[in-house]
């Protein structure tokens, strides 16, 4: 039976695992079906414990079928301090006359934009994603990595700051996989081809998408 994407705990025997889409309540966090977070301490506290400094209008967008390990954190732009002058102290934060005198400085600061994660991305234990980063489909973020810049699709990155370790597939195969976009297939088709998705080749997955008329045209 295909898992229910609306179930908070998709594996009854493992309450440490949650699907994020039915969990999140913030309109500034968008998560696709089947993306899960695994944490032995407090998986349901994801919004409060793992998405930090989310004070501004920037969104956190996470695609479908992502796997997020315990301790992964997304730092949002609200944690940025002004660096246009000698002091980085956030005077505005404390209100009163400090805010009155400095609010225009804060409002003039450029935004790093939304943080966007593609589909089928795997985050290792205690990975950290900085504000405004875009992570492509099929990427792997190594345990402890600090992602400060964009990550290309199907690329493994690690370290602090995170650097590319290797691309998982050739450029042609990456194109095939992104054209197939299997994460957008109907759930029953994904179930039928789940073994191929785990052990097959990009060409096989692309052929399946073409067979069912599900391939992207660009």
C-alpha positions as CSV (number, residue, x, y, z in Angstrom):
1,X,0.0,0.0,0.0
2,X,1.3,3.5,-0.9
3,X,2.0,5.7,2.2
4,X,-0.6,8.4,2.9
5,X,1.2,11.7,2.3
6,X,-1.2,13.4,4.8
7,X,-0.2,11.1,7.7
8,X,1.9,12.9,10.2
9,X,3.7,9.6,11.3
10,X,3.9,7.5,8.1
11,X,5.6,4.6,9.9
12,X,3.6,3.8,13.0
13,X,6.5,2.0,14.7
14,X,8.8,5.0,14.3
15,X,7.3,8.1,15.9
16,X,10.6,9.8,15.4
17,X,9.7,10.2,11.7
18,X,7.2,12.7,10.4
19,X,6.0,13.8,7.0
20,X,6.5,17.6,7.0
21,X,3.6,18.7,4.8
22,X,0.9,17.8,7.3
23,X,3.0,19.2,10.1
24,X,4.0,22.7,9.1
25,X,1.6,25.6,9.8
26,X,3.5,28.6,8.6
27,X,2.4,30.1,5.3
28,X,6.1,30.9,4.7
29,X,7.1,27.2,4.7
30,X,6.0,25.1,1.7
31,X,6.8,21.4,1.7
32,X,6.0,18.8,-1.0
33,X,4.4,15.4,-0.5
34,X,6.4,12.6,1.2
35,X,9.3,14.8,2.4
36,X,10.1,13.5,5.9
37,X,12.1,14.6,8.9
38,X,13.7,12.1,11.2
39,X,14.6,13.1,14.8
40,X,14.7,11.0,18.0
41,X,14.1,14.0,20.2
42,X,11.3,16.2,18.8
43,X,10.4,15.7,15.2
44,X,7.2,17.6,15.5
45,X,9.2,20.7,16.6
46,X,10.7,21.2,13.1
47,X,9.2,24.6,12.5
48,X,10.5,26.0,15.8
49,X,13.8,24.1,16.2
50,X,15.0,23.6,12.6
51,X,13.8,26.8,10.7
52,X,15.5,29.6,12.5
53,X,15.3,33.4,12.3
54,X,12.2,33.2,10.1
55,X,11.1,36.8,10.8
56,X,11.0,38.3,7.3
57,X,8.9,37.6,4.2
58,X,11.3,35.1,2.7
59,X,9.9,31.6,2.1
60,X,11.4,28.2,2.8
61,X,10.4,25.9,-0.1
62,X,11.2,22.2,0.0
63,X,10.2,19.8,-2.8
64,X,8.8,16.3,-2.7
65,X,10.5,13.1,-1.5
66,X,13.3,14.8,0.4
67,X,14.9,13.1,3.4
68,X,16.0,15.4,6.2
69,X,18.1,14.0,9.0
70,X,18.1,15.1,12.6
71,X,19.6,18.4,13.4
72,X,19.4,19.8,9.9
73,X,18.8,23.5,10.2
74,X,17.6,26.2,7.7
75,X,18.9,29.6,8.7
76,X,16.6,32.3,7.3
77,X,17.4,35.9,6.4
78,X,15.9,37.3,9.6
79,X,19.1,36.3,11.3
80,X,21.2,38.6,9.2
81,X,22.8,41.6,10.9
82,X,23.5,45.0,9.2
83,X,27.2,45.2,8.0
84,X,27.0,48.6,6.3
85,X,28.7,50.4,9.2
86,X,31.2,49.8,12.0
87,X,28.6,47.9,14.3
88,X,26.7,44.8,13.5
89,X,24.6,45.1,16.7
90,X,20.8,44.8,15.8
91,X,19.6,48.0,17.6
92,X,16.3,47.9,15.8
93,X,15.4,44.6,17.4
94,X,15.0,46.1,20.8
95,X,12.3,48.7,19.9
96,X,11.8,52.1,21.4
97,X,14.0,54.9,20.2
98,X,16.6,52.5,19.0
99,X,14.1,51.1,16.5
100,X,12.9,54.6,15.6
101,X,16.4,55.7,14.7
102,X,17.5,52.6,12.8
103,X,14.4,51.0,11.2
104,X,15.1,52.6,7.8
105,X,18.6,51.0,7.8
106,X,17.1,47.6,8.3
107,X,14.4,48.0,5.7
108,X,17.0,49.1,3.2
109,X,19.0,46.0,3.6
110,X,18.9,43.7,0.5
111,X,17.2,40.4,0.9
112,X,18.9,37.1,0.0
113,X,15.5,35.8,-1.2
114,X,13.8,32.5,-0.6
115,X,15.5,29.3,0.3
116,X,14.6,26.7,-2.2
117,X,15.2,23.0,-2.1
118,X,14.4,20.8,-5.0
119,X,13.0,17.2,-5.0
120,X,14.6,14.0,-3.8
121,X,17.3,15.9,-1.8
122,X,19.0,14.0,1.1
123,X,20.3,16.0,4.0
124,X,22.7,14.3,6.4
125,X,22.8,14.7,10.1
126,X,23.2,18.3,11.3
127,X,23.5,19.9,7.9
128,X,23.1,23.7,7.9
129,X,21.6,25.7,5.0
130,X,22.2,29.4,4.9
131,X,19.7,32.1,3.7
132,X,18.7,32.3,0.1
133,X,20.4,29.1,-1.0
134,X,19.0,27.1,-3.9
135,X,19.6,23.3,-3.8
136,X,18.9,21.3,-7.0
137,X,16.9,18.1,-7.5
138,X,18.7,14.9,-6.4
139,X,21.4,16.6,-4.5
140,X,23.0,15.1,-1.4
141,X,24.1,17.3,1.5
142,X,26.7,15.5,3.6
143,X,26.4,15.3,7.4
144,X,27.7,18.5,9.1
145,X,27.9,20.4,5.8
146,X,27.3,24.2,5.9
147,X,25.7,25.2,2.6
148,X,26.5,28.8,1.8
149,X,26.0,28.8,-2.0
150,X,23.7,27.1,-4.5
151,X,24.0,23.4,-5.1
152,X,23.6,22.0,-8.6
153,X,21.2,19.1,-9.3
154,X,22.5,15.6,-8.5
155,X,25.6,16.9,-6.8
156,X,27.1,15.7,-3.5
157,X,28.5,18.5,-1.3
158,X,30.2,18.5,2.0
159,X,32.4,20.5,4.4
160,X,32.3,24.0,5.9
161,X,31.7,25.8,3.7
162,X,30.2,23.0,1.6
163,X,32.0,22.3,-1.7
164,X,31.1,19.9,-4.5
165,X,32.5,16.4,-3.9
166,X,31.2,14.8,-7.1
167,X,28.3,14.8,-9.5
168,X,26.2,11.7,-9.0
169,X,25.6,11.1,-12.8
170,X,26.9,12.4,-16.1
171,X,25.4,15.6,-17.5
172,X,23.3,13.6,-19.9
173,X,21.9,11.4,-17.2
174,X,21.1,14.4,-15.0
175,X,19.2,15.8,-18.0
176,X,17.3,12.5,-18.3
177,X,16.4,12.4,-14.6
178,X,15.2,16.0,-14.5
179,X,13.2,15.5,-17.8
180,X,11.6,12.4,-16.2
181,X,10.8,14.3,-13.0
182,X,9.6,11.1,-11.4
183,X,8.6,12.9,-8.2
184,X,5.7,14.4,-10.1
185,X,4.4,11.0,-11.4
186,X,1.1,9.7,-10.0
187,X,1.6,7.9,-6.7
188,X,0.5,4.5,-8.1
189,X,3.1,4.8,-11.0
190,X,5.8,5.7,-8.5
191,X,4.8,2.6,-6.4
192,X,4.9,0.4,-9.5
193,X,8.4,1.6,-10.4
194,X,9.8,2.1,-7.0
195,X,12.4,-0.6,-7.4
196,X,13.6,0.9,-10.7
197,X,13.8,4.3,-9.0
198,X,16.2,2.8,-6.4
199,X,18.2,0.4,-8.6
200,X,17.6,1.3,-12.3
201,X,19.3,3.7,-14.7
202,X,18.4,7.2,-15.6
203,X,17.6,6.0,-19.1
204,X,15.1,3.5,-17.8
205,X,13.4,6.2,-15.7
206,X,13.3,8.5,-18.6
207,X,11.8,5.8,-20.9
208,X,9.0,5.2,-18.3
209,X,8.2,8.9,-18.2
210,X,8.1,9.0,-22.0
211,X,5.9,5.9,-22.1
212,X,3.3,7.5,-19.9
213,X,3.6,11.0,-21.5
214,X,5.0,12.5,-18.3
215,X,8.3,13.8,-19.4
216,X,9.1,17.5,-19.2
217,X,9.5,19.2,-22.6
218,X,12.5,21.3,-21.4
